[in-house]
Amino acid sequence: MAKPRLKDVAQAAGVSQGTVSNVFNRPELVRPELREKVHEVAQTLGYRGPNPAGRVLRAGKAGAIGIVTSNPSHYFFDDPFARLFMSGVTDAMSETGSTISLISTQDGAVADRVISDALVDGFIVLCAEEGDPLATKAATRGLPTVRVDAPSDGKASGVIIDDRAGARMAARHLIDLGHHRLAAFLTGSPGLTGEYYCGAAPERARGYREAAAGLPADALTIEHTGSEPHAIRSAMERLLGGPDPVTGILAMSDKLAITVLAIAEAMNLRVPEDVSVIGFDDVPEAALCSPKLTTIRQPAWEKGAAAARLLLDEPARTVELPLQLVVRGSTAPPGGPPQAR
């Protein structure tokens, strides 16, 4: 049996095809009693409404934006920074009535097909490495594209922060407090981008090293701990348990820093009296943990909103967002009392 079409509903209801179209697309233009009649006929015939793909072709606009990421899809729900970022994206897109489509590039074959076929008006490419084939494929669709954590390449716009400067700021804060034995905890592997932070890990490592350049060569230890608690604890036991222990930990994200705080408590270490900890991002949880986390604030919500709004801008350009040191209770001079809680 042939699938019922819009014209079949119009014929059975005794109205024009335009009236049926309005009932499903612009119901406010149709009298309530006529809307009810058309819906009853459609239900009897098994007609479920216009084909979304056909509607896109007629309107020339999908009303959706594709968010392309090399991270697993659950990152957007598990990570506090990602939730803030996506809140900014969705709030800005609500101004135009658009929705989002999440596209994870972890399964390359599936992502390639989804990017090729996605009914979207543009792409926001999040944390894709330079030359990422799927990010490149998104750009070849000829749709507006914004790269997050990468500058404009002349075709796509970009939203960035100065990761190196932020890391320098974090390390300098601890050094100014008198810490001369520091450890930086990063995600990812040496020489590679972070598992969730694309180019941020190597850039922040450079910033930490630059801040520690005037200290003895062994003053800063770079640890690629990843985000697994057992690896973080192993590094902390090794670095804080010797005769010359580290007194300050630089965590490349608040999520990682909050894990450090929990492990320190389990190890009967006092923060900041035994070890100071500073994060990066200033997610809401940073002000709620105990002690409250000193961190580098990047405007996560604004980052998402800027990415969404840049899709409407021409020509392509780069927007750089500011960073700020937020001092709370997790940092103090070595062996000293907390500054503020």
Secondary structure, 3 states (H helix, E strand, C coil): CCCCCHHHHHHHHCCCHHHHHHHHHCHHHCCHHHHHHHHHHHHHHCCCCCCHHHHHHHHCCCCEEEEEECCCCCHHHHCHHHHHHHHHHHHHHHCCCCEEEEEECCCHHHHHHHHHHCCCCCEEEECCCCCCHHHHHHHHCCCCEEEECCCCCCCCEEEECCHHHHHHHHHHHHHHCCCCCEEEEECCCCCCCECCCECHHHHHHHHHHHHCCCCCCCCEEEEECCCCHHHHHHHHHHHHCCCCCCCEEEECCHHHHHHHHHHHHHCCCCCCCCCEEECCECCHHHHCCCCCCEEEECCHHHHHHHHHHHCCCCCCCEEECCCEEECCCCCCCCCCCCCCC
